[in-house]
Amino acid sequence: MRDLVELIIIFTVFWVIARAIVFVWRREVAFKKEIVAAALPFALMFVYFTTVFPFPFFNPYHLVGTGIEISHNVIPFKSIVDSLTHFYFMVPIRNIGGNILLFVPLGFALLLRVSNMKIWKVIMIGFLVSLTMELCQLKMGYRSFDVDDLILNTIGTIIGMAAFKGTAKILQKETFSVMSRKIG
C-alpha cells in the first residue's frame, strides 16, 4: 500500500509540474479546464496502480514462489457466481464491487473530456483498457486473468457514463466561471 501511495504522489507531482509549465506559458489558469484535463490521466492512473498494486484486502505477494499457482478464469460469470455463493460476505463486495468501482472514474472521465463521444466508443475504450490490464496480469506472477473482470469493469465504465450523464446539467452550468482568472 505504501508503494501505491508513493507512486500516486510521484504522478501527482509530475502532473502539477507539467500544469505549472502550461500556466507559466499561458499566464492563465482556468480551474474547470484543469479538472477536465486531469480527470482522464488520473482515472487511468487509478486503474493502473490499483491493478498492479492491489488494495490490501488480500495480499497476494506472499504467494509468489511458494508453489501456489494463480488460476486464470476464461469461463464467463464463473467467478461472479463463485463470489456470490462464497460463505464470507466480503468476497462479493471485494471482487464484484471492487471491479465495478475501479472503472467508474474512467467512464466519467471519458465523457467529461469528450462529452459528445458516442456511448459505444466509451464502452469500447473501457473494455479495451480492462482487456489490456487483464492481459498484463497474465505476465505478473501474483495476479490472474479473469474474463469476469472484463465484464465487471465494462459495467463500471457504463455506470461512470451514467453518472456523468446524470450530472452533466450541473457541470454545464457556469458554476466554475468564478474560478477562472486571468493572471498578469
C-alpha positions in Angstrom: 0.0 0.0 0.0 2.9 2.3 0.8 4.3 1.8 -2.7 0.9 2.7 -4.2 0.7 5.9 -2.2 4.3 6.9 -3.2 3.5 6.3 -6.9 0.4 8.3 -6.7 2.3 11.2 -5.1 5.1 11.0 -7.7 2.5 11.0 -10.5 0.7 13.9 -8.9 3.9 15.9 -8.5 4.8 15.4 -12.2 1.3 16.4 -13.2 1.4 19.6 -11.1 4.8 20.5 -12.6 3.5 19.9 -16.1 0.4 22.0 -15.5 2.6 24.8 -13.8 4.6 24.9 -17.0 1.4 25.4 -19.0 0.4 28.1 -16.5 3.6 30.0 -16.9 3.4 29.7 -20.7 -0.2 30.9 -21.0 -0.3 33.2 -17.9 -3.9 32.0 -17.3 -5.5 29.4 -15.1 -9.0 28.0 -15.5 -9.9 25.5 -12.8 -12.7 23.9 -14.9 -10.2 23.2 -17.7 -7.7 21.9 -15.2 -10.2 19.5 -13.7 -11.2 18.3 -17.2 -7.6 17.9 -18.2 -6.7 16.0 -15.1 -9.7 13.6 -14.9 -8.7 11.1 -17.6 -5.0 10.8 -16.7 -5.9 10.3 -13.0 -8.6 7.8 -13.9 -6.1 5.8 -15.9 -3.5 6.1 -13.2 -6.1 4.8 -10.7 -6.9 1.8 -12.8 -3.2 1.0 -13.5 -1.9 1.5 -9.9 -4.8 -0.4 -8.3 -4.3 -3.3 -10.7 -0.5 -3.5 -10.3 -0.7 -2.7 -6.5 -4.0 -4.1 -5.3 -5.8 -2.9 -2.2 -4.7 -4.7 0.9 -7.9 -6.7 1.3 -5.8 -9.7 0.4 -2.0 -9.5 -0.1 -1.0 -12.0 -2.9 2.7 -11.1 -2.7 3.4 -13.7 -0.1 2.2 -16.4 -2.5 4.9 -15.7 -5.1 7.4 -18.5 -5.3 5.5 -20.8 -2.8 4.3 -23.2 -5.4 0.7 -22.0 -5.1 -0.4 -21.3 -8.6 -2.6 -18.4 -9.6 -5.5 -19.7 -11.6 -7.0 -17.9 -14.7 -10.7 -17.8 -15.5 -11.9 -17.8 -19.1 -15.5 -19.0 -18.4 -17.9 -16.0 -18.3 -19.7 -15.5 -15.0 -17.9 -18.3 -13.2 -16.0 -16.1 -10.7 -19.1 -13.9 -10.2 -21.2 -16.9 -9.2 -18.4 -18.2 -7.0 -18.1 -14.8 -5.3 -21.9 -14.6 -4.8 -22.0 -18.1 -3.2 -18.9 -17.6 -1.0 -19.5 -18.0 2.7 -17.7 -14.8 3.6 -19.8 -11.6 2.7 -16.7 -9.5 1.9 -15.7 -11.7 -1.1 -18.5 -10.5 -3.4 -18.1 -6.9 -2.2 -14.4 -7.0 -2.9 -14.5 -9.0 -6.2 -17.7 -7.7 -7.8 -18.0 -4.2 -6.2 -14.3 -3.5 -6.5 -14.0 -4.4 -10.2 -17.1 -2.3 -11.0 -15.9 0.7 -8.9 -12.4 0.5 -10.4 -13.8 1.7 -13.8 -16.5 4.2 -12.8 -14.0 7.1 -12.8 -12.8 6.1 -16.3 -16.4 6.2 -17.7 -17.0 9.5 -16.1 -13.7 11.0 -17.1 -14.0 9.9 -20.8 -17.3 11.8 -21.1 -16.0 14.7 -19.1 -13.1 15.0 -21.5 -15.2 14.5 -24.7 -18.8 15.0 -23.8 -20.1 14.3 -27.3 -18.3 10.9 -27.6 -20.6 8.1 -28.7 -21.7 5.7 -25.9 -20.4 2.7 -27.8 -16.9 4.3 -28.1 -16.8 4.9 -24.3 -17.8 1.3 -23.6 -15.2 0.0 -26.1 -12.5 2.2 -24.6 -13.4 0.9 -21.1 -13.4 -2.7 -22.4 -10.0 -2.3 -24.1 -8.4 -0.7 -21.1 -9.8 -3.6 -19.0 -8.5 -6.1 -21.5 -5.1 -4.5 -21.5 -4.9 -4.7 -17.8 -6.1 -8.3 -17.7 -3.6 -9.3 -20.4 -0.8 -7.6 -18.4 -1.8 -9.7 -15.4 -1.0 -12.9 -17.4 2.6 -11.9 -17.1 2.5 -11.0 -13.4 3.3 -13.8 -11.1 0.9 -12.7 -8.4 -2.2 -11.6 -10.5 -4.6 -13.7 -12.6 -6.6 -13.2 -15.8 -10.4 -13.3 -15.3 -12.9 -12.8 -18.0 -15.4 -11.7 -15.4 -13.2 -8.8 -14.6 -13.7 -7.6 -18.2 -17.5 -7.8 -17.7 -17.5 -6.1 -14.4 -15.0 -3.4 -15.5 -17.1 -2.6 -18.5 -20.2 -2.4 -16.3 -18.2 0.1 -14.2 -17.4 2.2 -17.3 -21.2 2.2 -18.1 -22.0 3.3 -14.6 -19.4 6.1 -14.8 -21.0 7.2 -18.1 -24.5 7.2 -16.4 -23.1 9.2 -13.5 -21.7 11.8 -15.9 -24.9 12.0 -17.9 -26.8 12.4 -14.6 -24.6 15.3 -13.5 -24.0 16.8 -17.0 -26.5 19.6 -16.4 -24.7 20.7 -13.2 -21.3 20.6 -15.0 -22.6 22.5 -18.0 -23.7 25.4 -15.8 -21.3 28.2 -15.3 -20.5 27.1 -11.8 -16.8 27.2 -12.5 -16.8 30.7 -14.1 -15.8 32.4 -10.9 -12.8 30.1 -10.6 -11.3 31.1 -14.0 -8.9 34.1 -13.7 -6.5 35.9 -16.0 -3.2 36.4 -14.3 -0.9 39.4 -15.2 
